[in-house]
Amino acid sequence: MTSKTQFEAVLQEVLQTLAAVTGDGAVYHDMQSSFSVRHERTCDFCKVCLDHAETGSYCRHALRSAAMASFASGEPYFYHCWAGLLFTAVAVAPRHTCCGVLELGGFFAAEDQFVFRDSLAHHLAALSAPERDRLLCCAESLRPVSAGALRGLGRLLMETTFSHGLNASDFVQDQNRRYCQQREIAEALQDARRDASATATAGGIGRPGTPADIYPLLDYLQREDRERARRFVSEYLARLLMASNWDIRRLKAHLRLLLATLTSESILRGESWAAATSRELQQMVRLEGATTTEAACAVIADIVLERFSRKRPALTDPPALSDRVLDWLRRHYGEKVTLNRTARAVGAAPSSIVQHLRRETRKSFHRHLTEIRVAEAKKLLACTQMEISRVAEVCGFADQSHFTRIFKTHINLTPGEFRRLLRLPLTPG
């Protein structure tokens, strides 16, 4: 986003895309000003509310609160507006700073379709009679939504901001990961407090942070059990927060011991002293840069989970032939792929590839290639507005006719039928 004009043009594209897929008009509202953009399909009720001096301020307050909640969590935010209607909102942060919010709404719960008018009248009771009657006349524009469809709309909002460059997916995913971690630590804190209360006469939670406390984590790392390692880190951090009484200096002292223990474990597993200690120094610098207990916890969680993505030592066995073939196909499926070309690329005889794939995967070379191409085509049909002929070309099919025939063979739908099926229903059934 290099200029306000360009930003507004992208917003218009986003609103048009959302309207085409959902049939409803979305609204963008700026965080720092009264600037807003809305699609013509926005429901009449919301148009009146947004334009009204009093109710418009209620709407803007709700939108800004939703933006901050979405930005902090890295997730779509679902809420009831001041009138009791359902909305989903996504923060817009093109430069990793929340500048606005995109929302879809003006719905009522599908199960409340026979009583929502009474509920709406109750929420509008504080307005003057003419204003209340005007809004009630607009109630016909409101639509029911199921819980599943509303969640789907939230995901659609988020994905649309990614595809149009309003949000960076890696930044949002990082926000969400940290938010989930903090929520998990908070849950672990509740358990730790109960445990501490139950064992108060025996010294509370003791002195967490000794090497013996970290041994379970080392075991999870050895077994490459990412999920248990992640849970352990949250529980361990909760105990350290209690032991340090949320003092950042005391917390960091405990965490330095954790880093030193992880370094010792790496050396014992065969990593060179220089490499392990150099990495520990870099990790210490990252930890020192954390200015809050939340940031320090996030740094440690990142460091531990990074061990699962670190490259394996060179002494490990090379990937199996089938794995090498499938990896190459996933990177070159859009090109003119043949068995002979693949064989040259992975350094094996064509006959060996055929035999290994049959024995290890129960599928042929061409079956794997077709499934990879169809899977990528489904992603493009679902997440982009790319023409079907272009999808066929990008995914390596001979032409659109060939693509349609293969696609229908695999999922019993044509590409066009598959794309239309993705349009989210806003009513039950």
FENRASUL-V489120 format. One record per backbone hydrogen bond with DSSP energy under -1.0 kcal/mol. CO is the residue of the C=O (numbers start at 0). NH is the residue of the N-H. E is the energy in kcal/mol with one decimal. If there is no record, write none. Layout:
co:CO nh:NH e:E
co:CO nh:NH e:E
//
This chain:
co:2 nh:6 e:-2.5
co:3 nh:7 e:-2.6
co:4 nh:8 e:-1.9
co:5 nh:9 e:-2.2
co:6 nh:10 e:-2.2
co:7 nh:11 e:-2.1
co:8 nh:12 e:-1.8
co:9 nh:13 e:-2.6
co:10 nh:14 e:-2.7
co:11 nh:15 e:-2.2
co:12 nh:16 e:-2.6
co:13 nh:17 e:-2.6
co:14 nh:18 e:-2.2
co:15 nh:19 e:-2.2
co:16 nh:20 e:-1.9
co:17 nh:21 e:-2.9
co:18 nh:22 e:-1.9
co:25 nh:38 e:-2.0
co:26 nh:102 e:-2.7
co:27 nh:36 e:-2.3
co:28 nh:100 e:-2.0
co:34 nh:29 e:-2.7
co:36 nh:27 e:-3.5
co:38 nh:41 e:-2.0
co:40 nh:24 e:-1.0
co:42 nh:46 e:-2.0
co:43 nh:47 e:-2.3
co:44 nh:48 e:-2.2
co:45 nh:49 e:-2.9
co:46 nh:50 e:-1.7
co:47 nh:51 e:-1.2
co:51 nh:55 e:-1.9
co:53 nh:57 e:-1.1
co:54 nh:58 e:-2.4
co:55 nh:59 e:-2.5
co:56 nh:60 e:-2.1
co:57 nh:61 e:-2.2
co:58 nh:62 e:-2.6
co:59 nh:63 e:-2.4
co:60 nh:64 e:-2.1
co:61 nh:65 e:-2.3
co:62 nh:66 e:-2.3
co:63 nh:67 e:-2.0
co:64 nh:68 e:-2.0
co:65 nh:69 e:-2.6
co:66 nh:70 e:-2.7
co:67 nh:71 e:-2.2
co:68 nh:72 e:-1.8
co:69 nh:73 e:-2.2
co:76 nh:88 e:-2.7
co:78 nh:86 e:-2.2
co:80 nh:83 e:-2.3
co:84 nh:80 e:-2.6
co:85 nh:105 e:-1.2
co:85 nh:106 e:-1.7
co:86 nh:78 e:-2.1
co:87 nh:103 e:-2.4
co:88 nh:76 e:-3.1
co:89 nh:101 e:-2.6
co:91 nh:98 e:-2.7
co:91 nh:99 e:-1.3
co:92 nh:95 e:-1.8
co:98 nh:30 e:-2.6
co:99 nh:91 e:-2.9
co:100 nh:28 e:-2.3
co:101 nh:89 e:-2.6
co:102 nh:26 e:-2.3
co:103 nh:87 e:-2.5
co:105 nh:142 e:-1.1
co:106 nh:85 e:-3.1
co:107 nh:144 e:-1.8
co:108 nh:111 e:-2.1
co:109 nh:112 e:-1.3
co:111 nh:114 e:-1.5
co:111 nh:115 e:-1.6
co:114 nh:118 e:-1.8
co:115 nh:119 e:-2.8
co:116 nh:120 e:-2.6
co:117 nh:121 e:-1.9
co:118 nh:122 e:-1.9
co:119 nh:123 e:-1.7
co:121 nh:124 e:-1.0
co:123 nh:126 e:-1.9
co:127 nh:131 e:-2.9
co:128 nh:132 e:-2.8
co:129 nh:133 e:-2.2
co:130 nh:134 e:-2.1
co:131 nh:135 e:-2.4
co:132 nh:136 e:-1.8
co:135 nh:138 e:-1.2
co:137 nh:140 e:-2.0
co:138 nh:141 e:-1.6
co:142 nh:107 e:-1.7
co:144 nh:109 e:-2.0
co:145 nh:149 e:-2.2
co:146 nh:150 e:-2.0
co:147 nh:151 e:-2.1
co:148 nh:152 e:-2.2
co:149 nh:153 e:-1.9
co:150 nh:154 e:-2.2
co:151 nh:155 e:-2.5
co:152 nh:156 e:-2.6
co:153 nh:157 e:-2.1
co:154 nh:158 e:-2.8
co:155 nh:159 e:-2.4
co:156 nh:160 e:-1.9
co:157 nh:161 e:-1.6
co:158 nh:162 e:-2.6
co:159 nh:163 e:-1.5
co:160 nh:165 e:-1.8
co:160 nh:166 e:-1.8
co:161 nh:164 e:-1.4
co:167 nh:171 e:-2.4
co:168 nh:172 e:-2.7
co:169 nh:173 e:-1.9
co:170 nh:174 e:-2.4
co:171 nh:175 e:-2.5
co:172 nh:176 e:-2.5
co:173 nh:177 e:-2.2
co:174 nh:178 e:-2.4
co:175 nh:179 e:-2.8
co:176 nh:180 e:-2.1
co:177 nh:181 e:-2.6
co:178 nh:182 e:-2.3
co:179 nh:183 e:-2.3
co:180 nh:184 e:-2.7
co:181 nh:185 e:-2.2
co:182 nh:186 e:-2.0
co:183 nh:187 e:-2.4
co:184 nh:188 e:-2.4
co:185 nh:189 e:-1.5
co:186 nh:190 e:-1.6
co:187 nh:191 e:-2.7
co:188 nh:192 e:-2.6
co:189 nh:193 e:-1.9
co:190 nh:194 e:-2.6
co:191 nh:195 e:-2.7
co:192 nh:196 e:-2.4
co:193 nh:197 e:-2.3
co:194 nh:198 e:-1.5
co:196 nh:199 e:-1.0
co:198 nh:201 e:-1.6
co:198 nh:203 e:-1.3
co:199 nh:202 e:-1.6
co:202 nh:205 e:-1.7
co:209 nh:212 e:-1.2
co:213 nh:217 e:-1.8
co:214 nh:218 e:-2.0
co:215 nh:219 e:-2.1
co:216 nh:220 e:-2.5
co:217 nh:221 e:-2.3
co:218 nh:222 e:-2.1
co:219 nh:224 e:-2.8
co:223 nh:225 e:-1.2
co:224 nh:228 e:-2.1
co:225 nh:229 e:-2.6
co:226 nh:230 e:-2.2
co:227 nh:231 e:-2.6
co:228 nh:232 e:-2.3
co:229 nh:233 e:-1.9
co:230 nh:234 e:-2.4
co:231 nh:235 e:-3.1
co:232 nh:236 e:-2.8
co:233 nh:237 e:-1.9
co:234 nh:238 e:-1.9
co:235 nh:239 e:-2.2
co:236 nh:240 e:-2.5
co:237 nh:241 e:-1.8
co:238 nh:242 e:-2.6
co:239 nh:243 e:-2.5
co:240 nh:245 e:-1.9
co:243 nh:246 e:-1.7
co:246 nh:250 e:-2.5
co:247 nh:251 e:-2.3
co:248 nh:252 e:-1.7
co:249 nh:253 e:-1.7
co:250 nh:254 e:-2.2
co:251 nh:255 e:-2.3
co:252 nh:256 e:-1.2
co:253 nh:257 e:-1.4
co:254 nh:258 e:-2.2
co:255 nh:259 e:-2.4
co:256 nh:260 e:-2.2
co:257 nh:261 e:-2.2
co:258 nh:262 e:-2.1
co:259 nh:263 e:-2.2
co:260 nh:264 e:-2.2
co:261 nh:265 e:-1.9
co:262 nh:266 e:-2.2
co:263 nh:267 e:-2.3
co:264 nh:268 e:-1.2
co:265 nh:270 e:-2.2
co:266 nh:269 e:-1.6
co:271 nh:275 e:-2.4
co:272 nh:276 e:-2.7
co:273 nh:277 e:-2.0
co:274 nh:278 e:-2.1
co:275 nh:279 e:-2.1
co:276 nh:280 e:-2.1
co:277 nh:281 e:-1.9
co:278 nh:282 e:-2.3
co:279 nh:283 e:-2.5
co:280 nh:284 e:-2.0
co:281 nh:285 e:-1.9
co:282 nh:286 e:-2.4
co:283 nh:287 e:-2.7
co:284 nh:288 e:-1.5
co:286 nh:289 e:-1.4
co:291 nh:295 e:-2.3
co:292 nh:296 e:-2.3
co:293 nh:297 e:-2.0
co:294 nh:298 e:-2.2
co:295 nh:299 e:-2.1
co:296 nh:300 e:-2.4
co:297 nh:301 e:-2.3
co:298 nh:302 e:-2.4
co:299 nh:303 e:-2.5
co:300 nh:304 e:-2.4
co:301 nh:305 e:-2.0
co:303 nh:306 e:-1.1
co:304 nh:307 e:-1.4
co:305 nh:308 e:-1.1
co:312 nh:315 e:-1.7
co:319 nh:323 e:-2.2
co:320 nh:324 e:-2.5
co:321 nh:325 e:-2.6
co:322 nh:326 e:-2.4
co:323 nh:327 e:-2.1
co:324 nh:328 e:-2.4
co:325 nh:329 e:-2.2
co:327 nh:331 e:-1.2
co:328 nh:332 e:-1.1
co:331 nh:334 e:-2.1
co:334 nh:336 e:-1.2
co:337 nh:341 e:-2.2
co:338 nh:342 e:-2.4
co:339 nh:343 e:-2.2
co:340 nh:344 e:-2.1
co:341 nh:345 e:-2.2
co:342 nh:346 e:-1.1
co:342 nh:347 e:-2.1
co:348 nh:352 e:-1.9
co:349 nh:353 e:-2.2
co:350 nh:354 e:-2.4
co:351 nh:355 e:-2.8
co:352 nh:356 e:-2.6
co:353 nh:357 e:-2.1
co:354 nh:358 e:-2.5
co:355 nh:359 e:-3.0
co:356 nh:360 e:-2.3
co:356 nh:362 e:-1.0
co:363 nh:367 e:-2.1
co:364 nh:368 e:-2.2
co:365 nh:369 e:-2.3
co:366 nh:370 e:-2.4
co:367 nh:371 e:-2.3
co:368 nh:372 e:-2.2
co:369 nh:373 e:-2.7
co:370 nh:374 e:-2.3
co:371 nh:375 e:-2.1
co:372 nh:376 e:-2.2
co:373 nh:377 e:-2.3
co:374 nh:378 e:-1.5
co:375 nh:379 e:-2.0
co:376 nh:380 e:-2.6
co:377 nh:381 e:-2.0
co:378 nh:382 e:-2.6
co:379 nh:383 e:-1.6
co:386 nh:390 e:-2.3
co:387 nh:391 e:-2.4
co:388 nh:392 e:-1.7
co:389 nh:393 e:-2.9
co:390 nh:394 e:-2.1
co:391 nh:396 e:-2.4
co:392 nh:395 e:-1.3
co:398 nh:402 e:-2.5
co:399 nh:403 e:-2.9
co:400 nh:404 e:-2.3
co:401 nh:405 e:-2.4
co:402 nh:406 e:-3.0
co:403 nh:407 e:-2.4
co:404 nh:408 e:-1.6
co:405 nh:409 e:-1.6
co:406 nh:410 e:-2.3
co:407 nh:411 e:-2.0
co:413 nh:417 e:-2.6
co:414 nh:418 e:-2.3
co:415 nh:419 e:-2.2
co:416 nh:420 e:-2.1
co:419 nh:422 e:-1.4
//
